[in-house]
Amino acid sequence: MSRIELSLNPSPRALEIAAKVEAFVRDVVVPYERDPRRDHHGAPLDELVYEMREHARAAEVLTPHILPDGSHLTQRETALVLIKSGLSPLGPLACNTMAPDEGNMYLLGHKATDEQKDHFLKPLVEGRARSAFFMTEPSDDNGAGSDPSMMLTTCRQDGNHWVVNGRKTFITGADGASVGIVMAKAEDGGACMFLVDLPDPAIRIDDVPNTIDSSMPGSHATVTIDNLRVPASQMLGEPGDGFKYAQVRLSPARLSHCMRWLGCCIRAHEIASDYACRRMAFGKALIEHEGVGFMLAENLIDIKQAELMIDWCAGVLDTGSLGTTESSMAKVAVSEALMRIADRCVQVMGGTGVTDKTIVEQVFREVRAFRIYDGPTEVHKWSLAKKVRRDWREAQA
């Protein structure tokens, strides 16, 4: 099967790490794709996740984007590594580059105290725990979704503790997580973030729905937070700065989603190309029919454009910029391109493309969900349109 070579050219250390990750995912992780240890809607059970992580630990590719001294690869270096980890839907789980853990580790690495890092970050980096980020709230409560300023979950100080109450929804990985980051609004209107050990009896899982995607353990739960008491020492950063910290996390997290799912779409394209080159119809290989060959050619174009968009945005983040605008642009461009790639792969493979005989149909489902997760395409376009308006007004002054 032919493979696509990326033109990203970061440091030699990133190239070396990425090569090891790719070999591990293709040789060790891919066979696990048929493993039946799955939950009620097809997501891998923790038993499967931690078994793969032991193999990753032995292969020295566990949490490969964080170096032994605790420093982080640059975003451009991370891109190459995470794309390779995404060559299987199970790859990010095995290598500990998955969401939401990867984004949570990034946030804790930048904002947590030394004590908080030792208690909450260390087990995540070591691949011994999973985490959850509690921000989104139910629409039936008119709570915070794509607009965090609508947050209804509250926190108030009570002596040397804070008390948190509210409801959260679509909390990825909450079922089975050991570390939680909970966002709540204080009485003065600012937001706060709290680090909590899970499970906690004050955080009740109400529902774990079946969703279109099935790659993340714990799925996307709805929870009720009822008088959760958190020691003041477990507040992340300063009171009222929660929304600012969310931006520190969200831009890189959006981009790392693009990285991982580009890897999956590269693999889906490989599978579809192999099928089209082997399958005969009407006297010749499918790929020799323009209707099929052109779809695979368009895939190559979209893959390259997604790769370049990721590299551009990563370069902006590496300057120290929050990259809010750039990450919105990248998220829209890449998620829409990946949707086109996944859809073409299904179409090229016909009936086989809609079965679970390959990962192609799962990649299609996962990427369709990605167009909504981390902000729907339309919300990012709306935000970008507001920037156009602001820039125009400034130019008139």
MIDRENMAR-84836 format. One line per 8 residues: for each residue x, y, z of C-alpha. Coordinates in nm, 2 decimals. Layout:
# MIDRENMAR-84836
X,Y,Z  ...
# end
This chain:
# MIDRENMAR-84836
0.00,0.00,0.00  0.15,0.34,-0.10  0.19,0.60,0.17  0.17,0.98,0.16  0.48,1.16,0.27  0.43,1.49,0.45  0.64,1.79,0.35  0.65,1.93,0.71
1.02,1.96,0.79  1.07,2.04,1.16  1.37,1.96,1.38  1.56,1.63,1.35  1.43,1.53,1.70  1.07,1.57,1.58  1.14,1.36,1.26  1.29,1.09,1.48
1.00,1.09,1.72  0.74,1.09,1.44  0.91,0.80,1.27  0.90,0.59,1.58  0.53,0.68,1.64  0.43,0.59,1.28  0.61,0.25,1.30  0.44,0.18,1.64
0.09,0.28,1.52  0.11,0.09,1.19  0.27,-0.22,1.34  0.13,-0.25,1.69  -0.19,-0.04,1.71  -0.36,-0.11,1.38  -0.41,-0.48,1.47  -0.61,-0.36,1.78
-0.87,-0.20,1.55  -1.05,-0.53,1.54  -1.03,-0.58,1.92  -1.39,-0.64,2.06  -1.32,-0.47,2.40  -1.56,-0.18,2.34  -1.83,0.00,2.54  -2.20,0.04,2.46
-2.15,0.25,2.15  -1.82,0.12,2.02  -1.56,0.32,2.21  -1.25,0.14,2.34  -1.27,0.02,2.70  -1.00,0.15,2.94  -0.87,-0.21,2.96  -0.78,-0.19,2.59
-0.64,0.17,2.62  -0.41,0.09,2.91  -0.29,-0.23,2.74  -0.19,-0.04,2.43  -0.02,0.22,2.65  0.20,-0.04,2.80  0.31,-0.13,2.45  0.37,0.24,2.38
0.57,0.27,2.70  0.79,-0.02,2.59  0.84,0.14,2.25  0.92,0.48,2.40  0.64,0.65,2.22  0.41,0.72,2.52  0.32,1.10,2.54  0.58,1.16,2.27
0.51,1.54,2.24  0.63,1.60,2.60  1.00,1.54,2.65  1.15,1.36,2.96  1.25,1.69,3.11  0.88,1.81,3.10  0.93,2.05,2.81  0.69,2.04,2.52
0.77,2.00,2.15  0.70,2.32,1.95  0.36,2.32,1.79  0.51,2.27,1.44  0.70,1.97,1.58  0.39,1.85,1.76  0.20,1.86,1.43  0.42,1.60,1.27
0.41,1.37,1.57  0.03,1.39,1.62  -0.05,1.34,1.26  0.15,1.02,1.27  -0.03,0.91,1.60  -0.36,0.97,1.42  -0.29,0.71,1.15  -0.53,0.49,1.35
-0.83,0.60,1.55  -0.67,0.41,1.84  -0.33,0.57,1.78  -0.39,0.88,2.00  -0.53,0.67,2.28  -0.23,0.44,2.27  0.03,0.71,2.25  -0.15,0.94,2.50
-0.19,1.22,2.24  -0.57,1.20,2.26  -0.83,1.47,2.34  -0.91,1.60,2.59  -0.60,1.48,2.77  -0.35,1.64,2.53  -0.52,1.98,2.57  -0.55,1.94,2.94
-0.19,1.85,2.98  -0.10,2.16,2.77  -0.30,2.38,3.00  -0.17,2.23,3.32  0.18,2.25,3.19  0.14,2.63,3.14  -0.08,2.73,3.44  -0.06,2.48,3.72
0.15,2.52,4.03  0.43,2.27,4.10  0.21,2.10,4.36  -0.08,2.08,4.11  0.15,1.95,3.84  0.27,1.67,4.07  -0.08,1.56,4.17  -0.28,1.62,3.86
-0.04,1.65,3.56  0.21,1.38,3.64  -0.03,1.08,3.61  -0.17,1.22,3.28  0.18,1.25,3.13  0.27,0.90,3.25  -0.04,0.77,3.08  -0.18,0.63,3.41
-0.50,0.84,3.41  -0.76,1.01,3.19  -0.91,1.35,3.23  -1.21,1.56,3.14  -1.27,1.93,3.08  -1.61,2.05,3.22  -1.71,2.36,3.02  -2.01,2.30,2.79
-2.36,2.32,2.94  -2.70,2.18,2.83  -2.89,2.37,2.57  -3.22,2.30,2.75  -3.09,2.51,3.04  -2.97,2.78,2.79  -2.63,2.72,2.93  -2.28,2.78,2.78
-2.22,2.60,2.45  -2.01,2.77,2.19  -2.06,3.10,2.39  -1.88,3.05,2.72  -2.01,3.38,2.85  -2.35,3.21,2.89  -2.21,2.99,3.17  -2.46,2.91,3.44
-2.25,2.69,3.66  -2.15,2.89,3.97  -1.88,2.90,4.23  -1.86,3.08,4.56  -1.59,3.09,4.82  -1.66,2.93,5.16  -1.36,2.96,5.39  -1.06,2.78,5.24
-1.29,2.60,4.99  -1.50,2.69,4.68  -1.84,2.54,4.63  -1.95,2.47,4.27  -2.30,2.40,4.14  -2.44,2.35,3.79  -2.48,2.11,3.50  -2.24,2.02,3.22
-2.29,1.83,2.90  -2.09,1.67,2.62  -1.81,1.62,2.87  -1.57,1.40,2.68  -1.42,1.11,2.88  -1.60,1.21,3.21  -1.71,0.85,3.27  -1.39,0.68,3.39
-1.17,1.00,3.42  -0.95,1.05,3.72  -0.87,1.42,3.67  -1.13,1.69,3.61  -1.09,2.06,3.51  -1.42,2.23,3.60  -1.52,2.58,3.48  -1.76,2.79,3.68
-1.87,3.16,3.70  -1.80,3.35,4.02  -2.03,3.61,4.18  -1.84,3.90,4.02  -1.90,3.75,3.67  -1.55,3.62,3.61  -1.48,3.25,3.55  -1.27,3.02,3.76
-1.11,2.68,3.69  -1.08,2.41,3.95  -0.88,2.08,3.95  -1.07,1.79,4.10  -1.00,1.43,4.17  -1.26,1.20,4.00  -1.48,1.03,4.07  -1.64,1.26,4.32
-1.99,1.20,4.47  -2.08,1.56,4.41  -2.03,1.51,4.03  -2.31,1.28,3.91  -2.32,1.14,3.56  -2.68,1.17,3.44  -2.64,1.03,3.09  -2.38,0.90,2.85
-2.55,0.92,2.51  -2.46,0.73,2.19  -2.30,0.97,1.95  -2.19,0.96,1.58  -1.83,0.92,1.69  -1.69,0.63,1.88  -1.32,0.68,1.93  -1.31,0.83,2.28
-1.34,0.63,2.61  -1.62,0.76,2.83  -1.81,0.92,2.54  -1.96,1.26,2.60  -2.15,1.27,2.93  -2.41,1.50,3.08  -2.34,1.56,3.45  -2.49,1.74,3.75
-2.25,1.92,3.99  -2.42,1.94,4.33  -2.23,2.13,4.60  -1.89,2.03,4.49  -1.64,2.15,4.75  -1.29,2.22,4.61  -0.99,2.33,4.83  -0.88,2.68,4.73
-0.53,2.53,4.66  -0.69,2.34,4.37  -0.80,2.65,4.18  -0.61,2.67,3.85  -0.45,3.01,3.84  -0.62,3.32,3.96  -0.99,3.38,4.04  -1.18,3.54,3.74
-0.92,3.44,3.48  -1.09,3.12,3.37  -1.20,3.25,3.03  -0.85,3.37,2.96  -0.71,3.02,3.05  -0.97,2.86,2.83  -0.82,3.05,2.54  -0.47,2.93,2.63
-0.61,2.57,2.60  -0.86,2.60,2.31  -0.64,2.73,2.02  -0.38,2.45,2.05  -0.65,2.20,2.12  -0.84,2.29,1.81  -0.52,2.26,1.61  -0.42,1.92,1.76
-0.77,1.79,1.66  -0.68,1.89,1.31  -0.35,1.71,1.33  -0.49,1.38,1.46  -0.78,1.36,1.22  -0.55,1.45,0.92  -0.36,1.14,1.02  -0.68,0.93,1.01
-0.78,1.08,0.67  -0.44,1.00,0.53  -0.49,0.64,0.63  -0.84,0.63,0.49  -0.71,0.77,0.16  -0.44,0.49,0.16  -0.71,0.23,0.21  -0.94,0.38,-0.06
-0.65,0.41,-0.30  -0.55,0.05,-0.25  -0.91,-0.06,-0.30  -0.94,0.15,-0.62  -0.62,0.01,-0.76  -0.71,-0.35,-0.70  -1.09,-0.35,-0.77  -1.18,-0.42,-1.13
-1.50,-0.29,-1.29  -1.61,-0.25,-1.65  -1.28,-0.40,-1.78  -1.03,-0.20,-1.59  -0.92,-0.09,-1.24  -1.15,0.15,-1.06  -0.89,0.42,-1.04  -0.87,0.42,-1.42
-1.22,0.55,-1.43  -1.20,0.93,-1.42  -1.50,0.95,-1.18  -1.30,0.75,-0.92  -0.94,0.87,-1.01  -1.04,1.23,-0.99  -1.18,1.19,-0.64  -0.85,1.04,-0.52
-0.66,1.33,-0.69  -0.88,1.58,-0.51  -0.80,1.40,-0.18  -0.43,1.46,-0.24  -0.50,1.83,-0.29  -0.71,1.86,0.03  -0.46,1.66,0.23  -0.18,1.90,0.12
-0.39,2.21,0.19  -0.48,2.08,0.54  -0.12,2.00,0.61  -0.01,2.35,0.51  -0.29,2.52,0.71  -0.19,2.32,1.02  0.18,2.41,0.97  0.09,2.78,0.93
-0.12,2.80,1.24  0.13,2.60,1.44  0.40,2.85,1.34  0.18,3.14,1.47  0.13,2.96,1.80  0.50,2.91,1.83  0.55,3.28,1.83  0.37,3.30,2.16
0.05,3.44,2.01  -0.28,3.30,2.13  -0.36,3.24,1.77  -0.74,3.28,1.82  -0.81,3.40,1.47  -0.56,3.17,1.31  -0.69,2.86,1.49  -1.04,2.95,1.39
-0.94,2.97,1.03  -0.74,2.64,1.05  -1.02,2.46,1.23  -1.27,2.56,0.96  -1.05,2.49,0.66  -0.91,2.16,0.79  -1.23,2.01,0.93  -1.41,2.09,0.60
-1.13,1.95,0.39  -1.11,1.63,0.60  -1.49,1.59,0.56  -1.45,1.60,0.18  -1.16,1.35,0.20  -1.35,1.10,0.42  -1.66,1.13,0.21  -1.47,1.06,-0.11
-1.31,0.76,0.05  -1.65,0.61,0.14  -1.77,0.68,-0.21  -1.47,0.53,-0.39  -1.51,0.21,-0.19  -1.89,0.18,-0.25  -2.06,-0.08,-0.04  -1.74,-0.18,0.14
-1.69,0.19,0.24  -2.01,0.19,0.46  -1.92,-0.13,0.64  -1.69,-0.18,0.94  -1.45,-0.40,0.74  -1.21,-0.10,0.73  -1.18,0.21,0.94  -1.30,0.43,0.65
-1.66,0.45,0.78  -1.55,0.53,1.13  -1.32,0.81,1.00  -1.62,0.95,0.82  -1.82,0.95,1.14  -1.54,1.10,1.35  -1.47,1.38,1.11  -1.83,1.46,1.07
-1.84,1.52,1.45  -1.52,1.72,1.43  -1.70,1.98,1.22  -1.90,2.06,1.54  -1.66,1.98,1.82  -1.43,2.27,1.93  -1.68,2.51,1.78  -1.90,2.45,1.47
-1.78,2.58,1.14  -2.05,2.85,1.15  -1.94,2.99,1.49  -1.58,3.03,1.37  -1.70,3.20,1.05  -1.92,3.43,1.26  -1.62,3.51,1.47  -1.40,3.58,1.17
-1.67,3.80,1.02  -1.67,4.01,1.34  -1.30,4.05,1.30  -1.35,4.17,0.94  -1.59,4.43,1.08  -1.35,4.54,1.36  -1.06,4.57,1.11  -1.28,4.78,0.88
-1.38,5.01,1.16  -1.02,5.06,1.27  -0.92,5.14,0.92  -1.18,5.42,0.91  -1.05,5.58,1.22
# end
